Every structure is written in C-alpha cells, then in structure tokens.
Amino acid sequence: SGREGSEMRPLYETDTDRVLVYTGAAWVILAEPEQSWSPTMTGYTVGDGTWSAQYHRSDGWCDFRASFTLGATSAITGQLLLTLPFAQDTNTQAGQFGCGFCDASGSSFAAFASYTGNATQVYVDAVSASVSYATAVATSATVPFTWTTGDIIYIVGRYQMSTRTS
C-alpha cells in the first residue's frame, strides 16, 4: 500500500482515560469519558437555579445534554442563546437539536435549538402551533409559559465539531 511504517496506532492516556491517535499533524480524540460542562446562556438570570450538563467527544463528534432547573431567584428575561461545548463544523451549523421546556406542574412544551450564524451558539426557541405550520418563537418571560421555580429547560444533541483534534 505504500504506507508501511506509517500506520496510525491508538494511544491510551491513563490520566485522562482518553484514546487518541496521531494523524501526523495533530492528536485526534477517538474516545473519552463523559465530561461535566458548565454551559453559558444569555436571556436568563441564573439566580439559585442549577445546571446539569455533560458532553462526550469521539472522532470529531460531540454528543451533549444539558438541563437548567429554575430556582426561586432565577428568571427568563428574553430569547435563550446557549453556548455549545465546542464549535460546530460549518456543515452541521444548520442542524437542530432536541430540546424542550417542562413547567413545574409537569407539562411539557416542544422547543428546538436552531442556527444562529455563530459556530458556538444556538437559539433555544419555543414552538408555536398557532399558525398553519409549527414555527419557532423566541422565548421570553411569558413564552411558552410564565416561568417559575422548578421549571426546566433541556437540550440534547450531536454535532460534528470544527476540529477532530484535541
């Protein structure tokens, strides 16, 4: 094949529990354990609310999930804009992620995250069914409901990162 002696062999890092391979130019993460993550988002006041968020990288892809539970001093103040753990590849920036809202009474509301033109951010919008076709509507203090303690925002997704390397 003409590649004798140049095959890529995986390397296991005992300190990070990651499997990497060197491409000749950079290290690619083939697998790593799930990592905790502290998301940043605009359009809300954290107050005493809590985040639960994790991501996992594998061969240039990022799988993630995040949820925010509003506390007594939390508030939704406008359209939600979430920062992803890593930048998206330009081929996947128009993708949408699964997400939703759950109010403290247990009712669920459809939502989705959509393209912003920024590789590291997505809008988290409510879904309006008050028209012929479902459409995105910006979140606010009263959309899709009046937010209160115990309400939850959740988002989950998979996307191709802008780089496969660590």
C-alpha positions, 0 to 999 in steps of 0.5 A: 500500500505504500504506507508501511511504517506509517500506520496510525496506532491508538494511544491510551492516556491513563490520566485522562482515560482518553484514546487518541491517535496521531494523524501526523499533524495533530492528536485526534480524540477517538474516545473519552469519558463523559465530561461535566460542562458548565454551559453559558446562556444569555436571556436568563438570570441564573439566580439559585437555579442549577445546571446539569450538563455533560458532553462526550467527544469521539472522532470529531463528534460531540454528543451533549445534554444539558438541563437548567432547573429554575430556582426561586431567584432565577428568571427568563428575561428574553430569547435563550442563546446557549453556548455549545461545548465546542464549535460546530463544523460549518456543515452541521451549523444548520442542524437542530437539536432536541430540546424542550421546556417542562413547567413545574406542574409537569407539562411539557412544551416542544422547543428546538435549538436552531442556527444562529450564524455563530459556530458556538451558539444556538437559539433555544426557541419555543414552538408555536402551533398557532399558525398553519405550520409549527414555527419557532418563537423566541422565548421570553418571560411569558413564552411558552409559559410564565416561568417559575421555580422548578421549571426546566429547560433541556437540550440534547444533541450531536454535532460534528465539531470544527476540529477532530483534534484535541 
